[in-house]
Amino acid sequence: MTIIKAAPGRFGAMIMALFVGLLAVFMIAPAAHAAAPDPSAIVSELKDGDNFYADPAAGLPADAVDAMRGAADQTSSVYVALLPKGSISSQSQARTLLSSILKGVGSKSTVLVMSGTTPFGVTNVKGVDVDELLGRAKTASSPTDNVINFVKLADEAAIGAGAPSGSSGSSSSSGGSGTGVLVGILVLALAGGAGIFLYSRKKKKQREEREAAELAAVKQTVDEDVTKFGEEITDLDTDVKLLNDGADHQQDWQRALDSYERAKLELAAVNRPDELRGVTTALEEGRYALACVKARVNNQPLPERRSPCFFNPQHGPSIRDVRWAPPGGALRDVPACAADAEAVERGFEPQTREVMVNGERRPYYDAGPAYQPYAYGYYGGFGDVMTGMLVGTMIGSMMSGGFGGYGYGGYGGGESGGATDFGGGGDFGGGGWGDFGGGGDFGGGDFGGGDW
């Protein structure tokens, strides 16, 4: 009897334990997909006069969002919606969402919806092929550029397609009415064209003023580097003269002087940010030559040809790598001079090169796209060193696709996992917009898709 009574108790306990375990699993298991988007909420925001919608849950950097919003708002019929990864889980869901948005924003429109890394597009503009536009919009630079390219291409295609012509009337009254309508359309077109022209000219002027201010700020930074290098040459002049005549130290000294003169000449001729790369390249070469001169003056071994100190290229060639991480970022190996290497290893802050950005001082590697050529000139000649040390920084995110080019608003690559590694700006990487890849194809009819 005892055994018979105990069995139900044990069985009930097993059932209860199983129930509790399953409940715990369901409570702690993460959602497999992001919440399904609400078409009415998206349409409501787009119909308020804004051609752009970005779901806050997508976690995109503010400057990238502003760039894409600006491109969309310059058009009259292209709409963009950015959603978190996993928001669209099937082609049928995408088709339904796109149709709802297209119906809500009105006729003669083109809509682009980004679900994480996957683009979906639809249009009801006759003669416009969304699949073809998505393919042409894809670039190797950044997801921000991909979206902006699509918006521009879709707007140009809509303008090129034109509006369908109305049917001609059979009576004189209908003909007169048609003439009046045509005159009205022409007047509106002229007024609209003038407005677009004035708006475009204003935007162009604002962009030119912004770029001019950024160039002036970076030129000031480089001018400080050139001046400091010249002072170091002057400080060493007496020591060099006291050395016995010898070809080795004279050659190093001459290379330092030549690099200094070349840096000054190239800086004076700079008209675009990308031209600053040649100036900092000359400074890097000159600083290594000067380091060799200092070693000969002090009867020390010649320094190894290494990249400049990451924390401040004014410190000259680095002596070794140290493990370091930016605030909130991941550890990586960076080249450092003796003083900065010791500071980092002892838990102190290194002497970082800071520059003025919008009235505040920031490290040069988090100072914006205008400083990309500045960094490339110093470090670009040392292979993959930049890839590792600039991971998660603003410059690093823009250079991830390659270090040979220069452009504003280029965000890509960065740290795997999509972590925010610099100044709250966000890092387009890994789990999100780091590359427009991994998405499925979505084609057929007026719908376009593809793998960006």
C-alpha positions as CSV (number, residue, x, y, z in Angstrom):
1,M,0.0,0.0,0.0
2,T,2.8,2.4,0.8
3,I,4.3,1.9,-2.6
4,I,1.0,2.5,-4.3
5,K,0.4,5.7,-2.4
6,A,3.9,7.1,-3.1
7,A,3.9,6.6,-6.8
8,P,1.2,9.2,-7.5
9,G,3.1,11.7,-5.3
10,R,6.3,11.2,-7.3
11,F,4.4,11.3,-10.6
12,G,2.7,14.6,-9.6
13,A,6.1,16.0,-8.6
14,M,7.6,15.1,-11.9
15,I,4.7,16.7,-13.8
16,M,5.0,19.9,-11.7
17,A,8.8,20.0,-12.3
18,L,8.3,19.6,-16.0
19,F,5.7,22.3,-16.1
20,V,8.0,24.7,-14.1
21,G,10.9,23.9,-16.4
22,L,8.9,24.6,-19.6
23,L,7.5,27.8,-18.1
24,A,11.1,29.0,-17.3
25,V,12.2,28.2,-20.8
26,F,9.4,30.2,-22.4
27,M,10.0,33.1,-20.0
28,I,13.8,33.4,-20.7
29,A,13.9,32.3,-24.4
30,P,14.5,35.3,-26.6
31,A,12.1,36.1,-29.4
32,A,13.1,34.5,-32.7
33,H,12.0,37.5,-34.7
34,A,11.5,41.2,-34.2
35,A,7.9,42.4,-33.7
36,A,5.9,42.5,-37.0
37,P,5.8,46.1,-38.3
38,D,2.5,48.0,-38.1
39,P,1.7,49.4,-41.6
40,S,-0.7,52.0,-40.3
41,A,2.0,53.4,-38.0
42,I,4.5,53.6,-40.8
43,V,2.0,55.2,-43.2
44,S,0.8,57.6,-40.6
45,E,4.3,59.0,-40.2
46,L,5.0,59.0,-43.9
47,K,1.8,60.9,-44.7
48,D,2.7,63.7,-42.3
49,G,4.9,65.2,-45.0
50,D,8.0,63.1,-44.2
51,N,9.2,60.6,-46.9
52,F,11.2,58.7,-44.3
53,Y,10.5,56.4,-41.4
54,A,13.1,54.8,-39.1
55,D,12.0,52.4,-36.4
56,P,13.8,53.3,-33.2
57,A,14.4,49.6,-32.5
58,A,16.6,49.4,-35.6
59,G,19.3,51.2,-33.5
60,L,20.8,53.2,-36.4
61,P,23.4,56.0,-36.0
62,A,21.8,59.5,-36.0
63,D,24.1,60.9,-38.7
64,A,23.3,58.0,-41.0
65,V,19.6,58.3,-40.5
66,D,19.8,62.1,-41.2
67,A,21.7,61.5,-44.4
68,M,19.1,58.9,-45.7
69,R,16.2,61.1,-44.5
70,G,17.6,64.1,-46.3
71,A,17.9,62.1,-49.6
72,A,14.3,60.8,-49.3
73,D,12.8,64.2,-48.3
74,Q,14.3,65.8,-51.5
75,T,12.0,63.7,-53.6
76,S,8.2,63.9,-54.0
77,S,7.4,60.2,-54.6
78,V,10.1,58.0,-53.0
79,Y,9.5,56.7,-49.5
80,V,11.9,54.8,-47.3
81,A,11.2,52.8,-44.1
82,L,14.0,51.2,-42.0
83,L,13.0,48.3,-39.8
84,P,14.9,46.1,-37.4
85,K,16.4,42.8,-38.6
86,G,13.8,40.0,-38.6
87,S,10.8,42.4,-38.9
88,I,9.9,40.8,-42.3
89,S,10.1,37.0,-42.1
90,S,8.5,36.0,-45.4
91,Q,7.9,37.2,-48.9
92,S,4.2,37.2,-48.4
93,Q,4.6,39.5,-45.3
94,A,6.8,41.8,-47.3
95,R,4.3,41.9,-50.2
96,T,1.5,42.8,-47.8
97,L,3.5,45.5,-46.0
98,L,4.7,47.1,-49.2
99,S,1.2,47.1,-50.7
100,S,-0.2,48.7,-47.6
101,I,2.4,51.4,-47.6
102,L,2.1,52.1,-51.3
103,K,-1.7,52.4,-50.9
104,G,-1.3,54.7,-48.0
105,V,1.2,57.2,-49.5
106,G,-0.7,57.5,-52.8
107,S,-0.2,56.8,-56.4
108,K,2.9,57.3,-58.6
109,S,5.2,56.3,-55.7
110,T,8.1,54.1,-55.1
111,V,8.7,52.5,-51.6
112,L,11.9,50.9,-50.2
113,V,11.7,48.9,-47.0
114,M,14.8,47.7,-45.2
115,S,14.4,44.7,-42.9
116,G,17.8,44.6,-41.3
117,T,20.1,43.6,-44.1
118,T,17.4,42.9,-46.7
119,P,15.9,45.4,-49.1
120,F,12.4,45.2,-50.5
121,G,11.0,47.6,-53.0
122,V,7.7,48.3,-54.9
123,T,6.6,50.9,-57.3
124,N,3.5,51.8,-59.3
125,V,5.3,54.2,-61.6
126,K,4.9,52.8,-65.1
127,G,8.2,52.1,-66.8
128,V,10.2,51.9,-63.5
129,D,11.9,48.6,-62.8
130,V,12.5,48.2,-59.0
131,D,14.7,45.1,-59.4
132,E,17.0,47.0,-61.8
133,L,17.2,50.0,-59.5
134,L,18.1,47.8,-56.5
135,G,20.9,46.3,-58.5
136,R,22.3,49.6,-59.7
137,A,22.0,51.1,-56.2
138,K,24.2,48.5,-54.6
139,T,27.7,49.8,-54.0
140,A,30.8,48.5,-52.2
141,S,31.0,51.5,-49.9
142,S,28.3,51.5,-47.2
143,P,24.6,50.7,-46.5
144,T,23.9,54.4,-46.1
145,D,25.1,55.0,-49.7
146,N,23.1,52.1,-50.9
147,V,19.9,53.6,-49.7
148,I,20.7,57.1,-50.9
149,N,21.7,55.7,-54.3
150,F,18.4,53.9,-54.6
151,V,16.4,57.0,-53.6
152,K,18.2,59.1,-56.2
153,L,17.8,56.5,-58.9
154,A,14.1,55.9,-58.2
155,D,13.4,59.7,-58.3
156,E,15.3,60.1,-61.6
157,A,13.5,57.1,-63.0
158,A,10.1,58.5,-62.0
159,I,10.9,61.8,-63.6
160,G,12.1,60.1,-66.7
161,A,9.0,58.0,-67.0
162,G,6.7,61.0,-66.9
163,A,3.0,61.2,-66.3
164,P,0.4,59.5,-68.6
165,S,-1.2,61.8,-71.0
166,G,-4.9,62.5,-70.8
167,S,-7.4,61.7,-73.5
168,S,-8.4,64.5,-75.9
169,G,-12.0,65.8,-75.9
170,S,-14.3,65.6,-78.9
171,S,-15.9,69.1,-78.5
172,S,-14.6,72.6,-78.4
173,S,-15.7,73.1,-74.8
174,S,-13.8,70.0,-73.6
175,G,-10.8,71.2,-75.7
176,G,-10.9,74.6,-74.0
177,S,-11.1,73.0,-70.6
178,G,-8.2,70.8,-71.5
179,T,-6.2,73.8,-72.5
180,G,-6.9,75.5,-69.2
181,V,-5.9,72.5,-67.3
182,L,-2.7,72.3,-69.3
183,V,-1.9,75.9,-68.6
184,G,-2.5,75.3,-64.9
185,I,-0.2,72.3,-64.9
186,L,2.5,74.3,-66.7
187,V,2.2,77.1,-64.1
188,L,2.4,74.6,-61.3
189,A,5.4,72.9,-62.9
190,L,7.3,76.1,-63.3
191,A,6.6,77.1,-59.7
192,G,7.5,73.7,-58.5
193,G,10.7,73.7,-60.7
194,A,11.7,77.0,-59.3
195,G,11.1,75.8,-55.7
196,I,13.1,72.6,-56.3
197,F,16.0,74.7,-57.9
198,L,16.1,77.1,-54.9
199,Y,15.9,74.2,-52.4
200,S,18.7,72.3,-54.2
201,R,20.9,75.4,-54.4
202,K,20.3,76.0,-50.7
203,K,21.2,72.4,-49.8
204,K,24.3,72.5,-52.0
205,K,25.4,75.8,-50.3
206,Q,24.9,74.3,-46.9
207,R,26.8,71.2,-47.8
208,E,29.7,73.3,-49.3
209,E,29.8,75.4,-46.1
210,R,29.9,72.3,-43.9
211,E,32.6,70.6,-45.9
212,A,34.6,73.9,-46.0
213,A,34.4,74.1,-42.2
214,E,35.5,70.5,-41.8
215,L,38.4,71.0,-44.2
216,A,39.5,74.0,-42.3
217,A,39.4,72.1,-39.0
218,V,41.5,69.2,-40.3
219,K,44.0,71.5,-42.0
220,Q,44.5,73.3,-38.7
221,T,45.2,69.9,-37.1
222,V,47.7,68.9,-39.8
223,D,49.3,72.4,-39.6
224,E,49.9,71.8,-35.9
225,D,51.5,68.5,-36.7
226,V,53.8,70.1,-39.3
227,T,54.7,72.9,-36.9
228,K,55.6,70.5,-34.1
229,F,57.7,68.4,-36.5
230,G,59.6,71.5,-37.5
231,E,60.3,72.4,-33.9
232,E,61.7,68.9,-33.2
233,I,64.0,69.3,-36.2
234,T,65.2,72.6,-34.9
235,D,65.8,71.2,-31.4
236,L,68.0,68.5,-32.8
237,D,70.0,70.8,-35.1
238,T,72.9,71.5,-32.7
239,D,73.3,67.8,-31.8
240,V,73.6,66.9,-35.4
241,K,76.2,69.5,-36.0
242,L,78.3,68.2,-33.2
243,L,78.3,64.7,-34.7
244,N,81.3,63.7,-36.7
245,D,80.9,63.8,-40.5
246,G,79.2,60.6,-41.7
247,A,77.0,59.6,-44.5
248,D,74.5,57.7,-42.5
249,H,73.3,60.4,-40.1
250,Q,73.5,63.1,-42.8
251,Q,71.3,61.1,-45.1
252,D,68.7,60.6,-42.3
253,W,68.9,64.3,-41.4
254,Q,68.4,65.3,-45.0
255,R,65.4,62.9,-45.4
256,A,63.8,64.5,-42.3
257,L,64.4,68.0,-43.7
258,D,63.0,67.0,-47.2
259,S,59.9,65.5,-45.6
260,Y,59.3,68.6,-43.6
261,E,59.5,70.8,-46.7
262,R,57.3,68.5,-48.7
263,A,54.7,68.5,-45.9
264,K,54.6,72.3,-45.9
265,L,54.3,72.6,-49.6
266,E,51.5,69.9,-49.9
267,L,49.6,71.5,-47.0
268,A,49.7,74.9,-48.7
269,A,48.2,73.3,-51.9
270,V,45.4,71.4,-50.1
271,N,41.9,72.1,-51.5
272,R,40.1,68.8,-50.6
273,P,40.3,66.6,-47.4
274,D,41.6,63.6,-49.4
275,E,44.7,65.7,-50.4
276,L,45.7,65.8,-46.7
277,R,46.8,62.2,-46.9
278,G,50.0,63.2,-48.8
279,V,50.9,65.6,-46.0
280,T,50.6,63.1,-43.2
281,T,52.4,60.5,-45.3
282,A,55.4,62.9,-45.6
283,L,55.3,63.6,-41.8
284,E,55.3,59.8,-41.1
285,E,58.4,59.3,-43.3
286,G,60.1,62.4,-41.8
287,R,59.5,61.3,-38.2
288,Y,61.0,57.9,-38.8
289,A,64.1,59.6,-40.4
290,L,64.3,61.9,-37.4
291,A,64.0,59.0,-35.0
292,C,67.0,57.4,-36.7
293,V,69.0,60.7,-36.3
294,K,68.1,60.8,-32.6
295,A,69.3,57.2,-32.2
296,R,72.6,58.0,-33.8
297,V,73.1,61.1,-31.7
298,N,72.5,59.0,-28.5
299,N,74.6,56.0,-29.8
300,Q,71.5,53.8,-29.7
301,P,70.3,51.1,-32.1
302,L,68.3,52.3,-35.0
303,P,64.5,52.0,-34.4
304,E,62.4,49.5,-36.1
305,R,60.3,50.8,-39.0
306,R,56.9,50.6,-37.3
307,S,53.7,52.6,-37.7
308,P,53.3,55.8,-35.7
309,C,51.9,55.7,-32.1
310,F,48.2,55.1,-32.4
311,F,47.3,57.5,-29.6
312,N,49.2,60.4,-31.1
313,P,51.1,60.2,-34.4
314,Q,53.1,63.2,-33.3
315,H,54.9,60.9,-30.9
316,G,56.6,59.3,-33.9
317,P,57.2,55.6,-34.6
318,S,55.7,53.1,-32.1
319,I,58.0,50.7,-30.2
320,R,55.5,47.9,-29.4
321,D,51.9,46.9,-29.4
322,V,49.7,47.1,-26.3
323,R,46.2,45.8,-25.5
324,W,43.8,48.7,-25.4
325,A,40.0,49.3,-25.7
326,P,38.1,52.5,-26.4
327,P,35.3,53.3,-23.9
328,G,32.7,50.6,-24.2
329,G,34.6,48.8,-26.9
330,A,36.5,45.6,-27.4
331,L,40.2,45.0,-26.7
332,R,42.6,45.2,-29.6
333,D,46.4,45.5,-30.2
334,V,47.5,49.0,-31.0
335,P,51.0,50.4,-31.7
336,A,52.2,52.8,-29.0
337,C,55.2,54.9,-28.2
338,A,57.2,54.0,-25.0
339,A,55.4,56.6,-22.8
340,D,51.9,55.6,-24.0
341,A,52.6,51.9,-23.8
342,E,53.7,52.3,-20.2
343,A,50.7,54.4,-19.3
344,V,48.2,51.9,-20.8
345,E,49.9,48.9,-19.1
346,R,49.8,50.7,-15.7
347,G,46.1,51.5,-16.1
348,F,46.5,55.2,-16.9
349,E,45.2,57.2,-19.9
350,P,47.5,57.6,-22.8
351,Q,48.3,61.1,-24.3
352,T,45.7,60.9,-27.0
353,R,45.7,63.4,-30.0
354,E,42.5,65.4,-29.6
355,V,40.9,67.7,-32.0
356,M,38.0,70.2,-31.9
357,V,34.7,69.0,-33.2
358,N,31.6,71.1,-32.8
359,G,33.1,73.0,-29.9
360,E,34.4,69.9,-28.0
361,R,37.6,68.0,-27.9
362,R,37.5,64.4,-29.2
363,P,40.2,61.8,-30.2
364,Y,41.1,62.2,-33.8
365,Y,39.9,58.7,-34.6
366,D,36.4,59.6,-33.5
367,A,36.3,63.1,-35.1
368,G,34.3,62.3,-38.2
369,P,34.9,61.4,-41.9
370,A,37.0,64.4,-42.7
371,Y,39.8,62.8,-40.6
372,Q,40.0,59.6,-42.7
373,P,42.7,60.9,-45.0
374,Y,44.6,62.3,-42.0
375,A,44.8,58.8,-40.4
376,Y,45.4,57.0,-43.7
377,G,48.5,59.1,-44.5
378,Y,50.0,58.1,-41.1
379,Y,49.0,54.4,-41.0
380,G,47.9,53.3,-44.5
381,G,51.4,52.2,-45.5
382,F,51.6,49.5,-42.7
383,G,49.3,46.8,-44.1
384,D,46.5,45.6,-41.9
385,V,47.5,47.6,-38.8
386,M,44.6,50.0,-39.4
387,T,42.0,47.2,-39.6
388,G,42.7,46.0,-36.1
389,M,43.4,49.2,-34.2
390,L,40.5,51.2,-35.6
391,V,37.8,48.6,-35.1
392,G,34.8,50.2,-33.5
393,T,36.0,53.8,-34.0
394,M,34.2,56.3,-36.3
395,I,37.1,56.3,-38.8
396,G,37.4,52.5,-38.6
397,S,33.8,52.0,-39.5
398,M,34.1,54.1,-42.6
399,M,37.3,52.4,-43.7
400,S,36.1,48.9,-43.4
401,G,35.5,48.5,-47.1
402,G,39.0,49.6,-48.0
403,F,41.3,52.4,-47.2
404,G,41.9,53.8,-50.7
405,G,38.9,56.1,-51.0
406,Y,37.3,59.0,-49.3
407,G,33.8,60.1,-48.9
408,Y,31.3,61.6,-46.4
409,G,28.7,59.5,-44.7
410,G,30.4,56.1,-45.4
411,Y,29.5,53.6,-42.7
412,G,30.2,49.9,-42.9
413,G,31.9,47.0,-41.4
414,G,33.1,47.6,-37.9
415,E,32.9,45.3,-35.0
416,S,31.2,42.0,-35.3
417,G,28.0,41.8,-33.4
418,G,26.9,45.4,-34.1
419,A,28.1,46.8,-30.8
420,T,28.3,50.5,-30.1
421,D,31.9,51.2,-29.7
422,F,32.4,54.9,-30.2
423,G,30.8,58.0,-28.7
424,G,27.2,56.7,-29.0
425,G,27.3,56.8,-32.7
426,G,26.7,53.1,-33.2
427,D,28.6,50.6,-35.2
428,F,27.1,49.3,-38.4
429,G,28.4,45.7,-38.1
430,G,27.7,42.1,-37.7
431,G,24.2,41.8,-36.6
432,G,22.7,44.6,-38.6
433,W,23.7,46.9,-41.4
434,G,27.4,46.1,-41.6
435,D,26.8,44.8,-45.0
436,F,23.8,44.6,-47.2
437,G,24.1,40.8,-47.4
438,G,22.5,37.7,-46.2
439,G,19.0,38.7,-47.3
440,G,16.8,36.7,-49.5
441,D,15.6,37.4,-53.0
442,F,12.2,39.0,-53.4
443,G,11.1,39.4,-57.0
444,G,8.1,39.2,-59.2
445,G,5.7,41.7,-60.6
446,D,6.4,45.3,-59.5
447,F,8.1,44.1,-56.4
448,G,11.8,44.2,-56.2
449,G,14.3,42.7,-53.8
450,G,17.7,41.1,-54.0
451,D,20.7,40.7,-51.8
452,W,22.4,43.9,-50.9
